[in-house]
């Protein structure tokens, strides 16, 4: 699929999938759902208010996908909020 504004910048193809997920940065934990996953990252849908946005943006923490046979967990950096 072509990108309407020029060259596609993503290095890896994304797979659209909805999986329950959790994001922890510091002592704050939020739950949500994945929108898509690739070898280079995960897009999570999580409801945030302005105060939480400031806390999470640029933060480092742990992202978890809650799967039927267990939880997949990885270190992460929040790139966009």
C-alpha positions in Angstrom: 0.0 0.0 0.0 1.4 3.4 -0.9 1.8 6.2 1.5 -0.3 9.3 0.4 2.3 11.9 1.5 5.5 10.4 0.0 7.7 7.5 1.0 6.6 5.2 3.8 9.1 5.7 6.7 8.4 2.6 8.7 11.1 0.0 8.5 8.8 -3.0 9.3 5.3 -3.9 8.1 2.6 -3.6 10.8 0.0 -6.3 11.6 -3.3 -5.0 12.8 -4.3 -6.9 15.9 -6.3 -6.1 19.1 -4.7 -7.7 22.2 -5.2 -6.6 25.8 -2.1 -4.7 27.0 -0.5 -2.9 29.8 2.1 0.0 29.9 4.1 0.8 33.0 6.4 3.9 33.3 7.7 4.4 36.8 5.0 3.7 39.3 2.1 4.4 36.9 0.4 1.5 35.1 -2.2 1.9 32.4 -4.2 -0.8 30.5 -5.4 -0.7 26.9 -5.5 -2.6 23.7 -2.9 -2.9 20.9 -3.9 -1.4 17.5 -1.0 -2.9 15.6 2.3 -4.7 16.2 5.6 -4.9 14.2 9.2 -5.9 14.7 9.9 -2.3 15.5 7.1 -1.4 17.9 3.6 -1.6 19.3 0.8 0.9 18.9 -1.3 0.9 22.0 -4.7 2.6 22.4 -4.9 3.9 26.0 -7.1 6.7 27.3 -5.0 9.5 28.8 -5.7 12.9 30.3 -3.3 15.8 29.9 -1.5 15.2 33.2 -0.8 11.5 32.3 0.3 12.4 28.8 3.1 14.6 30.3 4.2 11.7 32.6 4.4 9.1 29.9 5.7 11.0 26.8 9.4 10.1 26.3 9.3 7.8 29.3 10.9 4.4 29.5 9.2 1.4 31.0 7.6 -1.9 30.3 4.9 -2.8 27.7 3.0 -6.1 28.1 0.6 -8.0 25.8 -1.7 -10.3 27.7 -2.0 -13.4 25.5 -4.2 -16.6 26.1 -1.1 -18.6 27.2 0.7 -16.0 29.2 2.1 -12.5 29.0 4.7 -11.1 26.6 6.7 -8.3 28.2 9.4 -6.0 26.8 11.3 -2.9 27.7 9.9 0.1 25.9 10.3 3.8 25.2 7.1 5.9 24.7 7.6 7.7 21.4 4.2 9.3 20.8 1.3 10.1 23.1 
